[in-house]
Amino acid sequence: MIPKGTRLLLFLSMKTSFFSIALLLFTACGVWAQGAPLRNGDTIEIRLSGVPVDDLSTFNAPYTIDDHGMINVPFIKEIKVAGLLPNQIQEIIQNRLKEEKIFTNPTVTILQNQVRFVNVMGEVKAPQRVPFTADMTLVSALSGCGGFTDFADQKHVRLTREGKTTVYNIKTIRADPTLDPKLLPGDQIQVPSSWY
């Protein structure tokens, strides 16, 4: 049988542990609700409401933060967002839209995409979603997929970012590594087949 004094200490210890765990969970939920500070290369989605429907398709889209920590937002140009939380960015964009008299009562919602991958498809030995790293380049992403197959067209590798596609000649890049472009999360790489 446990003495009364020991039982009281055990009860208080369990109660303290419960409140400590509850406090940790509450704090974690608060951080999760706010999102994490954004970094170069992160992708966010901006959703605008309270404005004419015709303007929504121009504005509502994913945006990737560039190497300078900026995003280029329609109507208000570049905004520095790296290091900010999603709710801070929402406030900045809403205020700019009002101050510049673009919209009278806009509501901005930021959706933060924490998944950081580059997709490599086509004629590589192991097509896959490659986990993004800050120093990732086109050639290193291709190497991470085992390199080219025997049927790869290395002169017409397509890199698609935010709907825009650029074609790269990997043989030229290997001859001059300064031409190797840095990648951003969400980039799509397609290696086509060579027909000859």
N, C-alpha and C positions, 0 to 999 in steps of 0.2 A: 504494500500500500504506500502511495506517495504522500509524504507529509503535506499539511495544508499550505505552509509557506512556499514549498517547492511548486505545488499546484498553481498557486497565485502567480509566481514568477513565470511559469510555463504559459499560463493564460495571457499574461501581459506581453510576453515575447511573441506569441502567436498573433495577438492583436496588432502589435507594432509592425510585424512582418506583413500582415494583411494590408495595413494602411500604406506601408512603403511600396508594396506592389501596386496598389490602387493608384498612388501618386505617380509612379513611373508610367503606368498605362495611360493615365490622363495626360501626362506631359507628352508621351509619344503620339497620342491621338492629336494633340494640338499641333505638333510639328507636322504630322502627316497632312492635316487639314490645310495648313498653309502651303505645303509643298517645300521643296528644297531650293536653296539659291541656285539660280541658273548659271551655266558655264558656257564658254565658247564651244560650239558644236552641238549643243542641246537643241532639240526641236520642241516648239510649243505650237499649240493651235489657238488661234484667236477667233472668238465668236462674238459677233456684234448683233445687238437687238435694239429695238426702240428707234429704228431708222427706216426709211423707205426700202421696200423689198428689193428693188432694182440694185441697191448698193450692197446688198449682203454678199452676192457672189464675188464681187470685187474684193471684199474685205475678209470674209470667212475662209481661212486657209491655214495650212501648216507653215511655220516660219522657222528657218534654221539660223541660229546665232552665229555670226561670222567670226573670223579671227580677231576682230577688234571689239567683240562683245555687242555688236549692233544687229538690229533687224530693220528691214526696210518696209514700213507700213504704208499702205495706200493712203493718200490724202495728206499725211503728215510727215512723210519721208523717214529718215533714219532716227532710231531711238536706241540709246544705250541701255541694255537690259541685263548684261552679265553681272552676277553678284546680287541681283534683286530677287525677291520672292514674287510668285505669280500675282498675289493681291496688290503688290506695289506697282507692278506693270499695268494691271487693270486700271488703277487710279491715274497713272501717268497718261495712258492713252485716252481715257475718258475726258480728263481735263484738257488735253491738247485739242481734242475734237470740239469741245465746247469753246475754249479760248479762241480758236481760229475760226469760230462760227461756221464749222462744217456741218455739225448736227446740234440740235438744241438739247436733246435728252437721250444721249446714247448710253447703252449698258454694255460693258465689255466683260467677257468671261475668258479666262486663260486656262487652257488644259495643258498640263505639263506631261510630256512624254519622257518617262525615265528610261525606256528601253533604248540602248545605244548599240546599234548594229549597222553593218554595211552588208548589202546583199550582193553576192557574186553568183552569176548564172552563166549558162552556156558551156563553151568548150574549155572547161578547167577540170582537173582530175577529181576534185571533190567540191562540187557546187554547194554553197551553204551560206548561212547568215554568219558573218565573221564579227565577233565582238570588237567594238570600236575602241581604239586607243588614240591618244592625242597626237602621236607621231605617225599615224597610219597614212600611207600613200597608196596610190594606185598599184604600183608594183608590189609593195609589201602585202596588200590585200590579196592579190593574185597568187603570190607565193604561199600565203596562208591557206590557200585552197589546193596546194600541191602543184601549182604551175599549170601550164597549158597541156591540152591533149595534142595528139599528132594532127588533129583536124582543125586546130584553132587558127583563125585569121588574126594574127598578132598586129596587123597594120590598121585594123578598124575596130578597136575595143571601144565600146560606148559607155560613157559615164553620164548617168542621168541624175540631176539634182533639182528638186523643186520643179519638175516638169520640163527642164531644159536639158538637152542632150549634147555632149561634146564628144567627138571621136578622137582617140589617141592612137598613135603608132608606138607600140611598146619597144620595137627595135630602135627607134629614134631616141626614146627615153633612156634606154640602156646605154646608148652611146653618149648621152648627156643627161646624167641624173638630176640636174637642176630643173629639167622639164617635167619631172615626176610630180603630179599634182597632189596636194594634201587632201585627204578625204574628210567628210563630215558624216555624223550619224544619219542614217536614212538614205545615203547614197546607194544607187543601183548600178552595178557593173554588169554589162552583158558582153560576153566574148562570142562573136559569131563564128560559124563554120567557114572554112576556106573551101572554095569550089575547085581549086586547082592546086 
